[in-house]
Each structure stands twice: as structure tokens, then as C-alpha cells.
Amino acid sequence: MLILLAIVPLVFTQKITTEENCKLKENCGAHYLGPRVRQLRSIGGKRAVRNEFPWIVGYFIEKHGLPKPEGTTKALVGGCSGVQISKRHIVTAAHCVVTYDRQECKNEKIPKEQRKASYTVDKACFITIFIGSGELKPTPEKPTTYSVKNITVHKDYNPCSVTEDIAVIEVTPDISHEHGSPICMLNKDEEEPDDFTAVGFGSDPASHPQGHDILYYLQYVNLNGPRYKKHRIVLFDKTKSICGGDSGGPLTQTRNDKRYTLLGVTIAADPTCSIKSPKRSVLCLFGIQNFHFSEKKERISRRVLLCGVDLRYNR
């Protein structure tokens, strides 16, 4: 049975063909875009090198309709990560690409589990996107080859909860193999692993001097010891965590053939990462999300894990 990399009920403007899907399965999940080079370490994890994790994506968003930073007249700018799953599709966290009133989620008159908030999807023209890890430290001022064509948010996404927090970004033109390559998708019968690798352009709390960059250098952190619960996987670690800018970035596992497989995207961590409290336990929540991949209307249920942190606006 052929499984296409199309997510239902997310609707792509331009779906992947059967031929494209076959090529994806043959060439997905590479660790490096080119020859492997020496790695550099950083606090809590490791700093990636140029062209490592070629399926990673970083992007900036001008946020309109939110309070502006004090002393500035410019729009608020947020930064997030994502992961390439085809030559034109990026998976990321929904909360990265929507704007909503956070006060709607704090209405104490409504039980917490029943709270909902309306949202608007951010306009594609407000996003600056960087494909692959050829640029290890992207900034909004640097030139980029690609632009966003369409953004699709999961139809059941609710900003007041961590469920269905996923979206797909469609880019144009098609991504060149010289800039990036897609990650592999989880096979139907694969079991959840005990060891995970989270990748993203998260901030580094140990950097000196500490800057105010929204996206820091591309880094990765290895996490393990999951506790499986209903609709959740919980991870605890006293020394490592994902950080600001990692939101939307991939949670991965490595297959026996050393290729990387997508398990989910970064959403929330508690408490937020900080070098000031190195001995505290960092809790990561992993929701179990059902994706549906289809060809000829056949539906196949997949479990995808979600984890992460939301520090994009220092809120």
C-alpha cells in the first residue's frame, strides 16, 4: 500500500504526486546535505554545523494586532522552527502562525478544559523563511530564496490547549536539493522509541553576552526516558531542554539505517529553559496526534508526538 505524504484534514494547495512520494521515500531523512564535518558542543546539547539536519527550517513572522514592544513602532517579530516533509511543504506548530487574544484563554468563568479562542492565520507575506541549515543563524535582514505561498492550520486547533497544534506551510518555488531535503515520515507499524532528538533554532541561555535574537544558532538536544500516558508522553530532564525559537521544530528518531524520521513538532515545555536553574527538572509534554495519510481515499491512522516550548515573544 502506497502512503502519500499528505495530511488530512489539512488540505494542500498542491498535493504530492505518487512519483514525488516514491522519490521522497528513497532520499528522505539525511543527516547531512554534504560531507560530514566536525561538531561543536554547546550547553545542554550540541550546536549543529552547516548543512547538518538539511530538513530543518527557520522562519520569522511579523505579528500584527499584538501589543508592540515598548519604545518601538515596528511590528512584533516572532521566530519559530519547522521541518521539511516534501519539496514544497513544511510542518510546524500552529501557534507559530496564528494570532489570537491570550486573554480569551484566561477566562476563569469558563472551565479550563472548555476554553476556546478565536484566531487569525498570519498572512504569508509577513513570513521570512530559511530552508535547511546552510544559514546557521538566520536573521530577518538576510536574503532568502523562498517565500510562503499558503498556510494551513489543523481544523480542530484551539489556542487554549496543546491539542492539534500543527500546521503546514507551502513554499514557492519548489525547494532545491542544494538547499534542503525532506525528513522521513513514520512508518505505520513503527513503535515509539525511548530516545528522541529535538532540533531547532532555539535560543541559548548560556551564551555570553546574552543577545536578544529571536532565533539562535541551530542546535539539537537528545532526550529520553518517556512516560507514556493517555494522549501524552512526558519527559523529564535536569540539564537539557529545548528553548525559545524551537517551537515548531521536529522531534525525531533515528532509524537503523541512520536516517531521521519525524515523530512530531515542538509545542510546550515547563519550566522554560534557563542556565540559572541547571538542576531543576524540565517537563516536556508529548501529545499523541492522529494524522491521516491517504491515497484513493484510503485512511491510515498514524501517531505523531508533539513537544516543545513557546518563548517567541517573552510572554
N, C-alpha and C positions, 0 to 999 in steps of 0.2 A: 504494500500500500504506500503510495507516494504522499508525503506530507509537505504541503506548501508552507512557506514562512509568511503566512497571512494571519492576522489576529482578528478574531471575531468576538464581540460585535464591533471592534474598531474597523472602520471602512477606509481603505486606502484609495487615494485618487487614481493611482496607477499601480495595479496589483502585479505581483511577481509571476512570471510565466513558468511553466513546467521546466523548460530548458534552463532558465536562470536558476531555478531551485536546485537542479542537479549540479550545476557548477558551484553553487554555494556549499553544498554538502561535501564536495570534493576539496574545496580550498578554504574552508572556514577555520576559525579558532587558532590562527597562528600566534606564536609568542612574539616574534619579531617580523617586521616588514622587510628587513635586510639582514646582514650578518650580525651575529650577537657581539655585543661589546661589554666592557667592564661595568659593573653596577656600583652605585654609590649608596651608602646607608644613610638613613635619617631616623629621628626619634620615633619609636613606636612602630616602625615599619621600614620600608626601603623606598628610596627615590628611584623612579623609573628613569631609563635612559632613552635617548632619541630613537624613535621607531620601535620601541617596545610597546606591547599591547596595541597593535595597529587598529583595533576595533573601538578604541576609546574615542569619545567626543567631548569637547568642552564648548560651552556657549554662554553668551551674555544676553541679558534681556533688559531693555528699558521698561521700567514699570510706571505706567501712567494711572492716575486715580488713587495713588497711595501718598501719604504724607512725605514731603521731600526732606532730605537731611537738613539740619539746621545750618543756616549760612550759605545755602546753595539754591540756585534757581533751576538747576538741571533736574531731569527726571531721575528717579531712583533706579540704580542699575543692579541687577542680581546676576549671580553666576551659578551655573549647575553643570553637571556632567551627564553623559548619555552613552549609549553603546550602539554600534552599527550592526544591523542584522541583515541588510541587503545592500545593493549598490545605491539605493536611494532612501532607505528607511532607517530611522534612529529611534530606539526605545529609550524613554526617560521617565521621570516621575511627573505625575500630573500637576502636583503642587508647584512645580517649577515653571509651568507655562500657563498658569491661570492667575487671575487677580480676584480677590474676594475680601469682604469685610470680616476681619477676625472676631469682631465683637459679636457677630451672629452665632459664633461657636461658644460664646461665654454666657449665653442667656440662662441664668440659673432658674428661671421659671419653667424651663423645659428639661426633662431628664437628659443626662449626658448622652445616653445611647440613642436618643431621638433627635438630637440637634442636627440641623442641616443648614447649609449656607449656599446662597446662590453665587455664581461666579461667572466671569467672562474669560474666554480664551484669549491670550495675548496675541496681538497682531504679528504676523510673520515678519513684517518689515522692521519690527523693533528688535529682532534677534540677530546677533552676530555669532556665527558658528564656525568652529575649527574641527576639522576631521583628522583623526589619527594623532600620533604623538610626535610628528615632525616638529611641532612647536610645543616645547615642554612647558612654557609659561605664557599662555596667551593673554592678551590684553585687548580691550575694545578698539584701541587705536591701530592695531596691527592688521594688515590686509588679509582677506580670506577669499578663497576660491569659490566657496559655495554659499548659497542663500536658501532660506526656508521657503518652501512652496505651500505647505499645508501642515496643520496641526490637528490631530485627532485625539480627544480625551475619552477615556473609558466612559461609557454611557451611565454607569452606576457610581461614578466618582462622587464622593462627598467630602468637601474640605474639612469637615469637623471630625472625620475619622481617618484611620490609616488603611482602610479597605479600598480596593480598586484604584489605588493611587498610581496610575500608569497612563502613559500617553505615547503616541507615535508621531515623530516629526518626519516629514517628507522633504528632501532637499533637491536642489537642482543646481548644476547639471548632475548626471549620474557620477558617483564617486569613482575617481580614477584609482586603479590598483597601485599607483605610485604614491598615493596619499593615505590610503587606508584599506582594510579588508574586514569582512564581517566575522563576527563570532559564531560559533556553532550553537545550535539550539538543542535543548534537552530531548533525548530520545524517549519514546513513550514508556518503555519498561525500565528506564534507568532509576536507580534508587538514590535518595538524598544522601549526600556524603557527610562525613564527620569533619572534614576540613574545607574551609572556604577561603577565597581570596577576593577582597573588595578593592576595586580600582577607581580612582577619580582624581580630579584636580583640587583636592581638599587643602585647606589652609594648614600650616604647620605651626602649632603653638610654641614650638621650641626654637623658632627662627629668631635670630638676633642680627640687626634690630628687627623688632616685630613690625611688619608693614600692615597696610590696610587693603591689601589686594583681595579681591573677591575670589579669584581663582589663584591657587598657588601652583607650585610645580607638581607635575603628575607623579603620584605616589601610589603604592599598594600596601595593603596590610593583610596578614594571614590571621584568620580567626578559626576557632574550633570549639569542640565540646558543646554541641547544640542540645537543648532540651526540647523535645518535640511535644507540643500540646495541640489541642484542637484549634485549628486556624492560626497557629502561632508557632514559631521556633524562637527560643530565647537563648542568647549568647551572653556570657559574662567574661570580662577580661579586665585585669587590674592595670595593665600597662599599655594597651593598644586600643585605638578607636579610629573610626572614620571621622572626618572633620568637615567644616564649612566648605562648600563647593563640591563635596562628594555627592550631594543629592542628585538622584537620577542615574548615578554611575552603576556599573554592573557588579553584581555578586556572582562569582564564578566558581567552577570546579575544573580540575584538570583531568582529562581522560587518560587512559593507559597509553594512548599514542601521543601524549603530551599536548594535545590540542585543548583549547579552552572552550568551555560550554557555559552558556548563560543560564543562571538559575533565577535571577531576579534583579531588582534595582533598589538603590538606596533610598530610604524614606525617613526613618527616625531613630535616634539614639538618646539615651538618658543615663547619666547627665551628659552634657556636651563636653567635647574633648578639651583638656587643659593640662598644661605641664605643671600647674600649681598643685594638682591633686593626683600624683602619679600612682598612689596606692589604692585609690578608690576603684570599685567595680563599675565598669561600663556595661550597661544593659542594652542589647540590640534586640528589637522585636522583628521577627520574620513572619509575615502573614503568608498563608497559603492561598495563592490566587489561581483560579481555573482559567486557563487560556483555551481557546478552541481554534485549532488549525484545520483548514478544510480544503478539500478538492472535490468537486462534483457534489457539493452539499453534504459530504460525509463529515461528521463532527467527532473529534478526538480530544478527550479531556487531558490537559497537562497541568501539573502542579508547578508553580513558579514561586520562588521565595523572595520576599521583599525586606530590605533592611536599610538603615541609614541615619542621617542627621539633617536637620534643617537649620542652618546658621546663615542663610544667604543675606539676611537683612539685619542681623544683630537684634532680632526681636525677642 
